[in-house]
């Protein structure tokens, strides 16, 4: 099996380039994951750099672009990929080294949506209750693992990375706005009422197609747009 892996060392390379590796097909078990292949490649070349942590599809640290699609390498079966396998870093972000990208801007956008509940002062002697029906509305929003697969597959994010918040941040914003325990949904909507922060989304659906957790950021962004519009109309 052939793999073409993007390599880039800023200390010596002017630009990224592809390096070819080859592994014997007979040594690749049917249940092997792509991350396992990367470990085998690094046994050949210890200078290869990539991220990984939990190896269970929970931490999101091992997101990469494989044959043109953003995936988590630890839960991508090798037998679902066609050879040669072309592996690149997530697109649209600065490359630190090889398959490792700088996620500073991605996290900055996440911080901008204030990803914590803003509530009244709590009585520590009592639970902060929420009805089951209210809790169920959060399904599909809280499960995001911040792997950046969605945002880095989005053309609107590529074109306006400094201004468009991106699908992951907007999905999180939607999750807090619809939370019955949050007391500042109006303030949140006002902050998102911006032609570039939110409305730059063109609903191309790349974000939804690339989410390894099966979430639908595009639908959440559409809901946000509707809420912002209704809020302005109701004034």
N, C-alpha and C positions, 0 to 999 in steps of 0.2 A: 504494500500500500504506500502510495506516494503522498507526502504532505508538503505544501508550500507555505512556509511560515514567515510572516513579516518580521524583519529584524531592523532594529534601529538603536544605536548607542550614540547619544548626543555628544559624547566626548571624542568620537572619531568618525561618525558618519554624517554626511551632508544631508542625506534624505533616507527614508526607509527603502528597503529592498527585500526581495523574497529569497529565502534560502530553502533549498530542496532537501528533504529527508525521506528515507525509505525504510519501512518496517516490513518484516516478513509476514505475509498474510496468514501463514500457518500458526503464528504465535499470537494472533488476535482472537480472543474468545468472543463468542456471540453476544455476551452480556457486558462487554467492555464499554466503558464510557470514554468520551473524548479526553477528559482530564487524565485518564490513565495513559492515553497515548502521549500526551504532553510530557508526562513524567518519564516515559520511555525515551522520548526524544531528548529530554534534558540529561538522561544518562549518557547519551551520545555526545551532547554538547552542553556542559554545565553552565555555559554563559547565557543560555536562554532564560529570559525572565517572564514570568506570568504570575497572576494572583490566584490564590485559592485559600480556603479556610475550612468551612464545615464539611464540604464535599457531599452535602445532602440536599442542595437546592434551596437552602434557607438563608444563608448569609448574603448571597448575591455578589460575592467578591470576584468570582471567576468568569464574569461576563466577557465574551469576545465575539468577534464577527467571523462566522464560518460559512463559506460558500455564499457570501453575500447576505447572510441573515444573522442578527444578533441572538445569541443563545447563552445559556449557562453550560460550560463545558462539563460540569460534574453530573448533569442529568441528561446529556445528549448522547444517546447510544451510537456507537460507531457504525453499527449495521444499518442505520438510517441515512448515512452519508454516502455520497458517491465519490469515488476516487478519480482524480487526485483531490485531496481535501485542502482547500485554501483557507488559511487561518490568518486573520488580521485583528488589530486592536479595534475597540469600539470607535466608530467614525465620529468626526465632528469635535473631538476634544484633543488637546495637546498630548503628545506621546512622551512619557517619561523614559521608558526603555522597552523595546520589543512590544509585548502585548499589554503593557501597563500604561494606562492613561491617567492624566491629571483630572480628578473629579471635583476639584475645588469649586468650579463654576456651578456644577450640578448641585452640590450641597448648598452653595450660596442661595440658589433659587429656592431650594427646599426651606431654608431658614426664613426666606422672605414671606412665606405664607403663614408664619407663626404656627408651627405644627404642634401646638399644645392646646388643651382645652382652656378656654377663658371663661371662668365660672364665678358665681358669687362665692363669698367666703363660706367654706365648708364647716359644718358641725362635725367635729371628729368623733362625737359620740354616736353618730347615726350614719347609715349608708347613704351614698348619693344615688338614689334609685332612678332607674330607667325602665320603662315598660318594655316587654319583649317585642312589641310591634315597633317601637322606636329603635331598639337595638338592632333589629333585623334590617333596618334601612342602611346600616353601615356596612353590611355584607358587600364585598366587592370593592371596598375602599381601604379598609384597614390592613389588608393582607399584603400590601406592597412591601417588597424587601429592599427597595432602593438600589437595584442592580444597575439601573441606567439603560437597560436594553431599549426601553420605549423612547426615552428622550433622544438617545443617540441614533435612533432609526427615523427620526422625524425631520423632514426637509425644512420645516419652519424653524426648528431649533438650529439646524445647520446654517440657515441664512441669517438668523437673528439671535445668536447664542447669548449675547449680553442683555437682551431685552425680553425675548419670549421665555416665559418661565418653564415651559416644557411640560409634557404629559404627566410625568411623575409628580412634580410639584402641584400641578393643577388637580390631579386626582386626590392628593392629600388635602388640598384646600377645600374641595367639595366634601370630603369626608367630615371635616370639622364644621363646615357651614350647616350641614344637615343634621348634626348631632344635637339632640334635644337638650343636652346639658350645657351647651355653649351659649353664652349670653351676648355675643358680639357678631352674629351673622351679618347684620347690616354693615357694620364697619369693615368686615372682611370683603363683602361684595363691592364696597366703594373702592377699596384698594385694588381690586382686580378689574375694575372698570377702566380698561386701558386698551387701545387698539393693538398694542404690541405684546403686552404681558399675557393677555388671554385671547383676544379676538384674532390674533395672528394665526391661530389654528385653522387649517383648511379641511380637517377631517379626512385626511388621506387614508387613515386607518393603519398606517405602518405601526403605530404604537400598540394598538390592540393585537395585531398579528404577531408581534415580537414578544409580548409579555409571557414570561415562563410560568407565571402563576395563573394564567387564563383570565386576567382582569380586563376591563374595558375602559381605558382612560378616555378614549374618544367620546364615549357616551357621557361620562362624567363632565367633560369639558362642554359638551352641548347643553347639559343641564345647567352648568354654571352660566353660560351665555344667556339662557332663558331667564334664569333668576335675576341676573343683572339687568336685563331689559325690562322685566316686569317691575323690578324695584324702581327704575327710573320712570316708568309709565305711571306708577301708583303715586308718585309724589304730588 
